[in-house]
Amino acid sequence: GDAIGSGLRDRSHIEEMLRLATSEPSVEFSGAIKRLLDIYHKAIKPMEQVFRYNELRQHEVTDGEITSKPMVLFLGPWSVGKSSMINYLLGLHGTPQELYTGAEPTTSEYTVIMHGERLRTIEGIVMAADSSRSFSPLEKFGQGFLERLVGIEMPHKLLERVTFVDTPGIIENRKQQERGYPYNDVCQWFIDRADLIFLVFDPTKLDVGGELEMLFRQMKGRESQIRLILNKADSLSTQDLMRVYGALFWSMAPLVNVTEPPRVYVSSFWPQDYAPDTSRELFMKEEISLIEDLNQVIENQIENKIAFIRQHAIRVRIHALLVDRYLHTYHEKLGWFGDPHEVFQDIVNDPDKYYIFKSILAKTNVSKFDLPDKEAYQDFFGVNPISNFKQLSQLCSWTGGCLLEKIEKAISHELPAAPASPPPLPGACKSPECEEKPKNRWRKQ
């Protein structure tokens, strides 16, 4: 292309592969989203409310999250090229929209880059106050965090289909307190919701330390969303690059015990041409695979949403089963002893003695990775006295059925079937073949 010789790369392949010229959200898409909202409000939310789930995980799902675009999260140490990579993918280089990049730790904030009619910056406090956006739950991390959250809206074809989040560099050896907000919790919130997580490294200064280990631990269960990126790969010789590649896997080995290791992309994601005498063909192929990956996430967004809501429903169900079990045990033990408070304290402090968690694991659809820890319930019952809750067997009505049955049906039947279009409603057909036949006026209606 015309970029050769100017020191800039041709990025027409990005436009083509992401089909940026043609994308239009489909009717099926909005139909599926409506079905998801419906299942959520009828089958999952009632259970959340009755058992105060959001006080346990601080994780309520909002309508904004169900309807939001897929989110791509950029994580990694500072100055590894996260912001440059976003500039490159969006083609912002040399435009007023370009994200600021530099050698100093520049991004001390969480920057959400999303679609809007015109270029504007939105303060975190405003973003979190808008309940139609998917970021309203971030309010709970407090003022100190919201001051570090910023939104940038701009008209852009790719942003009509996906939202990018740039995060502050993981700065090794920094204490949570120095940051002034619960860094790990905030990271967890974004990790839980990201459809794709790009962990970006600079191979010339790969230092795997404490915060990175912590981060890998937080990604348990999200392995399939993670992509490791060895960026700036043209700044090393091929031999050094291979050494770094090996070192990265070695450092991750204890943290990632999955059958499939995360995919690693080795390339240089910025607008400048590759350095001379480096593996340009390899880098280009890697870039194309990464863009295919991104496209896949855009194409599979309904399936990903369903998986997210189903995972949420599974956690809500487990929470309900646990509270039910605590209640059951409490009533059982109350008969023999006297003091209700003491009886309950004993159960909360030592649930293993009463097999509370073990008995839940025996039920269907429960994985030990989804079980909250018992400390969480000490806190939970500290705030919510046991007398606030009813047992599951009592949460049934003649008209509405039982809450537990509803959520189980959602998990096992309704959510998996949600992407398929429902049968057309009678009279809803628009095509000429099925125009309604004129009614015979003489026949009795």
PyMOL commands that set and color helices and strands:
alter all, ss='L'
color gray80, all
select helices_A, chain A and resi 12-17+27-50+54-57+63-67+82-90+124-129+136-141+143-146+158-160+176-179+183-193+203-205+210-218+223-225+233-235+238-252+280-299+301-334+340-349+351-354+356-361+368-370+374-383+386-388+392-394+403-417+432-434
alter helices_A, ss='H'
color red, helices_A
select strands_A, chain A and resi 71-75+110-115+120-123+149-154+163-166+196-201+226-230+263-266+396-397+401-402
alter strands_A, ss='S'
color yellow, strands_A
deselect
rebuild
show_as cartoon
